[in-house]
Amino acid sequence: MPQKVRIALDAMGGDHGPSVVVPGADLSLARHPDSEFIFFGDRAVLEPLLVRYPRLQAVSRVVHTDVAIKMDDKPSQALRAGRGKSSMWLAIDAVKKHEADVAVSAGNTGALMAMSTIHLRTMAGIDRPAIAAIWPTLRGESVVLDLGATIGADTQHLVDLALMGSAMARILFDLDSPTVGLLNIGVEEVKGLEEVREAGQILRERNLPHINYFGFVEGDDIGKGTVDVVVTEGFAGNIALKTAEGTARQIGSYLKAAMSRTIWARIGYLFARSAFRALAEKMDPRRSNGGVFLGLNGIVIKSHGGTDAEGFAAAVDIGYDMVRYELLAKIGQALVPAARVDTSTQAAGGAAL
């Protein structure tokens, strides 16, 4: 375990770049004083900002580059334009060279995943990486993955996701054996795609360490917090995420309109302000900002591109926790007893609705 957690920051990434990254790093440093930072970006912009945060400046250094990946660049364009020289690539490279323990970026998600996968490579036993995030629920929080790193999943990939998600939940929630559920169109064992049913059978029968397999869960179970870890492939996971975010904004708009409709509604709001503040805090996307790229030989955290300083600090906090509580080691330990899936003996069959 490192004495200091060294954090590499893509300072030019996201919609706001250094104006969010620098104060966000300072907020995280206040919570984790054993952190050190490497900022990758335009020195002429970064150094005047760092002067405003002497505590942060004392534990930071700047590596200059004037190449930044655009938010609308395709991954192939980003690789051509930024490989070896962009702020995003250099932050990942610091992890590759063991100069940093984690890289954090609010930049282009596709570019960040492509660069991270090419440069860091996947861990032994993992075919494809995943994006995992913390999801607010009625019970507290859950880990949900994959949220869009790859589209489609075979049986082995779903089992890998369960192992990696369980390792992340052990760190975040301090649980020895998190409950794990496979997202499906029903809870009955005969329902769903063949790959999902096969993965469920493997997780149920193999009794893998540090995994308490719950069974199939449905879409409404995510918000209920039925399990600690929800596993799905990236296409469905990304749709679930965007649907939840859109629904939260929709409800917020409805409430705002309702509270301003009449004088009595405004008066009622005055009496219920504390309750509405609690609701807003619970639904605040900044609290759970920070997707973790799992399955790579290094830790990379993706912050929302449009986040503010507090949201970026939350992403840095997650990166700190993943390092301090040894995410990579826990995933490696989980993979050792989990032999590769042999689906040749699994029963074939189509989905049953």
C-alpha positions in Angstrom: 0.0 0.0 0.0 1.5 3.4 -1.0 2.4 5.9 1.6 1.1 8.6 -0.7 -1.6 8.3 -3.3 -0.3 9.8 -6.5 -3.1 11.1 -8.8 -2.6 12.0 -12.4 -5.1 14.5 -13.7 -6.1 15.2 -17.3 -6.3 18.9 -16.6 -7.6 19.9 -20.0 -10.4 17.3 -20.2 -14.1 18.0 -19.9 -16.3 21.0 -20.7 -14.5 23.3 -18.3 -10.9 22.0 -18.1 -8.6 23.5 -15.5 -11.2 25.9 -14.0 -12.9 22.8 -12.6 -10.0 20.3 -12.3 -7.8 22.5 -10.1 -10.4 23.5 -7.5 -11.8 20.0 -7.5 -8.4 18.6 -6.7 -8.0 21.0 -3.8 -11.4 19.9 -2.4 -10.3 16.3 -2.6 -7.0 17.1 -1.0 -8.7 18.6 2.0 -10.4 15.2 2.5 -7.3 13.1 1.7 -4.2 15.0 2.7 -2.0 12.0 1.8 -2.5 12.7 -1.9 -0.1 14.1 -4.5 -1.0 15.4 -7.9 0.4 15.6 -11.4 -1.5 18.0 -13.7 -1.1 17.4 -17.4 -2.0 20.4 -19.5 -1.2 23.9 -20.5 1.3 25.3 -18.0 0.4 28.9 -18.8 -3.2 28.2 -17.7 -2.5 25.8 -14.8 0.2 27.6 -12.9 -1.7 30.8 -12.3 -4.6 28.8 -11.0 -2.5 26.7 -8.7 -1.1 29.8 -7.1 -4.7 30.4 -5.7 -4.5 27.1 -3.9 -1.2 27.0 -2.0 -2.0 23.8 -0.1 -2.6 22.0 -3.5 0.4 23.7 -5.1 2.7 22.4 -2.4 1.9 18.7 -3.3 1.6 19.1 -7.1 3.6 19.4 -10.2 2.7 20.4 -13.8 3.7 18.5 -16.9 3.1 20.8 -19.9 1.3 19.9 -23.1 -0.8 22.1 -25.3 -2.6 19.1 -26.9 -6.1 18.3 -25.6 -8.7 15.8 -26.8 -11.9 17.4 -27.9 -15.2 16.2 -26.3 -16.6 15.3 -29.8 -13.6 13.5 -31.2 -14.1 9.9 -32.2 -11.8 7.5 -30.4 -9.9 6.8 -33.7 -9.4 10.6 -34.2 -8.3 11.0 -30.6 -5.7 8.3 -30.9 -4.3 9.8 -34.0 -4.2 13.3 -32.7 -3.3 12.7 -29.1 -1.4 9.5 -28.7 1.8 10.2 -26.8 1.3 13.9 -26.4 -2.2 14.8 -25.2 -3.1 15.6 -21.6 -5.3 12.5 -21.5 -2.7 10.1 -22.9 0.0 11.5 -20.6 -2.1 11.0 -17.5 -2.7 7.4 -18.5 1.0 7.0 -19.3 1.9 8.2 -15.8 -0.1 5.2 -14.5 1.6 2.9 -17.0 5.0 4.1 -15.9 4.1 3.8 -12.2 4.6 7.5 -11.7 1.0 7.8 -10.6 -1.4 5.3 -9.0 -4.6 6.5 -10.7 -5.6 8.7 -13.6 -8.7 10.9 -13.5 -10.2 12.6 -16.5 -13.5 14.4 -17.3 -12.7 14.1 -21.0 -14.2 12.2 -23.9 -15.4 8.8 -22.6 -14.7 6.9 -25.8 -11.3 8.4 -26.2 -10.4 7.7 -22.6 -11.5 4.1 -22.8 -9.7 3.5 -26.1 -6.4 5.1 -24.8 -6.6 3.3 -21.5 -7.2 -0.1 -23.1 -4.5 0.3 -25.7 -1.9 1.6 -23.3 -2.6 -0.2 -20.0 -4.0 -3.5 -21.5 -6.5 -5.7 -19.8 -5.7 -7.8 -16.8 -4.9 -11.5 -17.3 -8.1 -13.4 -17.5 -10.2 -10.3 -18.5 -11.2 -10.0 -22.2 -12.8 -6.6 -22.1 -12.9 -3.7 -19.7 -16.0 -2.2 -18.1 -17.3 1.0 -16.7 -18.7 0.8 -13.2 -20.4 3.6 -11.3 -22.1 4.2 -8.0 -25.9 4.3 -8.2 -28.0 6.0 -5.5 -30.8 3.7 -4.3 -33.5 3.6 -1.6 -31.2 1.5 0.5 -28.1 3.7 0.0 -25.8 3.0 -3.0 -25.1 0.1 -5.4 -22.4 -0.6 -8.0 -23.8 -0.9 -11.5 -21.7 -2.2 -14.5 -21.1 -2.2 -17.5 -22.4 1.3 -18.3 -21.2 1.4 -21.9 -17.6 0.3 -22.3 -18.5 -2.5 -24.7 -21.7 -3.5 -26.4 -22.9 -7.1 -26.0 -21.6 -9.7 -23.6 -21.0 -13.5 -23.6 -21.3 -15.7 -20.6 -17.6 -15.2 -19.6 -17.8 -11.4 -19.8 -20.9 -11.3 -17.5 -19.1 -13.5 -14.9 -16.0 -11.2 -15.2 -18.3 -8.2 -14.5 -19.7 -9.9 -11.4 -16.2 -10.6 -10.1 -14.9 -7.0 -10.8 -18.1 -5.3 -9.5 -17.9 -7.4 -6.3 -14.3 -6.3 -5.7 -15.3 -2.6 -6.2 -18.3 -3.0 -3.8 -16.1 -4.6 -1.2 -14.0 -1.4 -1.1 -16.7 1.1 -1.3 -19.2 -0.5 1.0 -16.9 -2.4 3.3 -18.6 -5.7 2.7 -17.0 -9.1 2.7 -19.5 -10.7 0.3 -21.6 -8.1 -1.6 -24.9 -9.3 -3.1 -24.7 -9.6 -6.9 -27.6 -9.7 -9.3 -27.8 -10.1 -13.1 -30.1 -7.6 -14.8 -32.8 -9.5 -16.7 -36.3 -9.2 -18.1 -37.6 -11.2 -15.2 -36.5 -13.0 -12.1 -37.5 -16.5 -13.3 -34.5 -18.7 -14.2 -36.1 -19.6 -17.6 -36.2 -16.0 -18.8 -33.7 -13.9 -20.6 -30.9 -14.3 -23.1 -29.0 -17.6 -23.1 -25.7 -15.8 -22.0 -27.5 -14.3 -19.0 -29.0 -17.5 -17.9 -25.7 -19.4 -18.3 -23.9 -16.7 -16.3 -26.5 -17.0 -13.6 -26.1 -20.8 -13.4 -22.3 -20.4 -13.1 -22.5 -17.8 -10.3 -25.1 -19.9 -8.5 -23.3 -23.2 -8.7 -19.6 -22.2 -8.3 -20.0 -20.4 -4.9 -17.2 -18.1 -5.7 -15.5 -16.3 -2.7 -16.6 -12.8 -1.8 -19.7 -13.1 -4.0 -23.2 -13.6 -2.6 -25.1 -14.3 -5.8 -28.7 -13.1 -5.4 -30.1 -14.1 -8.8 -31.8 -12.2 -11.6 -33.0 -8.6 -10.9 -35.2 -6.3 -13.0 -34.9 -2.7 -13.9 -36.8 -1.4 -10.9 -34.5 -3.3 -8.6 -31.7 -0.9 -9.4 -33.3 2.0 -7.8 -34.7 -0.1 -4.9 -31.1 -1.2 -4.0 -32.1 -4.9 -4.1 -28.5 -5.9 -4.5 -25.1 -4.3 -3.9 -23.9 -5.0 -7.4 -26.0 -5.0 -10.6 -24.4 -6.7 -13.6 -25.5 -6.1 -17.2 -23.8 -5.6 -20.6 -22.9 -2.2 -21.8 -25.8 -1.5 -24.2 -28.5 -2.1 -21.6 -26.4 -0.5 -18.8 -25.9 2.7 -20.7 -29.6 3.0 -21.6 -30.5 2.4 -17.9 -28.1 5.1 -16.8 -29.4 7.7 -19.3 -33.0 6.8 -18.5 -32.4 7.3 -14.8 -30.6 10.6 -15.3 -33.4 11.8 -17.6 -36.1 10.7 -15.2 -34.4 12.5 -12.3 -34.3 15.8 -14.3 -37.9 15.3 -15.3 -39.0 14.9 -11.7 -37.0 17.9 -10.7 -38.7 20.0 -13.4 -42.1 18.8 -12.3 -41.5 19.6 -8.7 -40.1 23.1 -9.5 -43.1 23.9 -11.7 -45.6 22.5 -9.1 -44.0 24.5 -6.2 -44.3 27.8 -8.2 -47.8 27.3 -9.6 -49.8 29.0 -6.8 -49.2 31.2 -3.8 -50.3 28.3 -1.6 -47.7 26.0 -3.2 -45.0 28.6 -2.6 -46.0 28.9 1.0 -46.0 25.1 1.3 -42.5 25.0 -0.2 -41.3 27.4 2.6 -42.4 24.9 5.2 -40.9 21.9 3.4 -37.6 23.5 2.3 -35.5 21.1 4.4 -37.2 18.1 2.9 -36.6 19.4 -0.6 -33.0 20.1 0.1 -32.6 16.5 1.3 -34.2 15.3 -1.9 -32.0 17.5 -4.0 -28.9 16.3 -2.2 -29.9 12.6 -2.7 -30.5 13.1 -6.4 -27.4 15.3 -6.9 -25.3 13.6 -9.6 -22.1 15.1 -8.2 -22.4 12.7 -5.2 -21.9 9.6 -7.3 -19.7 11.2 -10.1 -16.9 9.0 -11.2 -17.0 5.9 -13.4 -14.3 3.4 -12.7 -12.7 1.6 -15.6 -12.4 -2.0 -14.4 -10.3 -4.8 -15.9 -7.2 -2.8 -16.8 -3.7 -3.0 -15.6 -4.1 0.3 -13.9 -6.9 2.5 -12.4 -8.6 5.1 -14.5 -11.6 7.2 -13.3 -14.0 9.0 -15.7 -15.7 12.1 -14.4 -18.8 13.6 -16.0 -17.6 16.1 -18.6 -19.9 18.9 -17.5 -19.4 18.5 -13.8 -18.4 21.3 -11.4 -15.5 21.4 -8.9 -17.4 19.4 -6.2 -18.3 16.7 -8.7 -14.8 16.4 -10.0 -13.6 16.2 -6.4 -16.0 13.2 -5.9 -14.4 11.5 -8.9 -10.9 12.1 -7.5 -12.2 10.7 -4.1 -13.3 7.5 -5.8 -9.9 7.2 -7.5 -8.2 7.7 -4.1 -10.3 4.9 -2.5 -9.7 2.5 -5.4 -5.9 2.9 -4.8 -5.8 3.1 -1.0 -8.0 -0.1 -0.7 -6.2 -2.0 -3.5 -8.8 -2.5 -6.1 -6.4 -4.2 -8.6 -5.3 -6.7 -6.0 -8.8 -7.5 -5.0 -9.8 -8.1 -8.6 -6.8 -10.3 -9.1 -7.7 -12.3 -6.1 -11.2 -12.7 -7.3 -10.0 -14.0 -10.7 -7.7 -16.7 -9.4 -10.3 -19.1 -8.1 -12.7 -18.3 -11.0 -11.8 -20.7 -13.8 -12.7 -19.7 -17.3 -16.2 -20.6 -18.4 -16.7 -23.6 -20.6 -20.0 -23.1 -22.2 -19.8 -26.2 -24.4 -21.6 -28.2 -21.7 -24.2 -25.5 -21.0 -27.7 -26.2 -22.3 -28.6 -24.3 -25.4 -31.8 -22.5 -25.8 -33.4 -19.2 -26.8 -34.8 -16.5 -24.6 -38.1 -17.3 -22.9 -40.3 -14.2 -22.3 
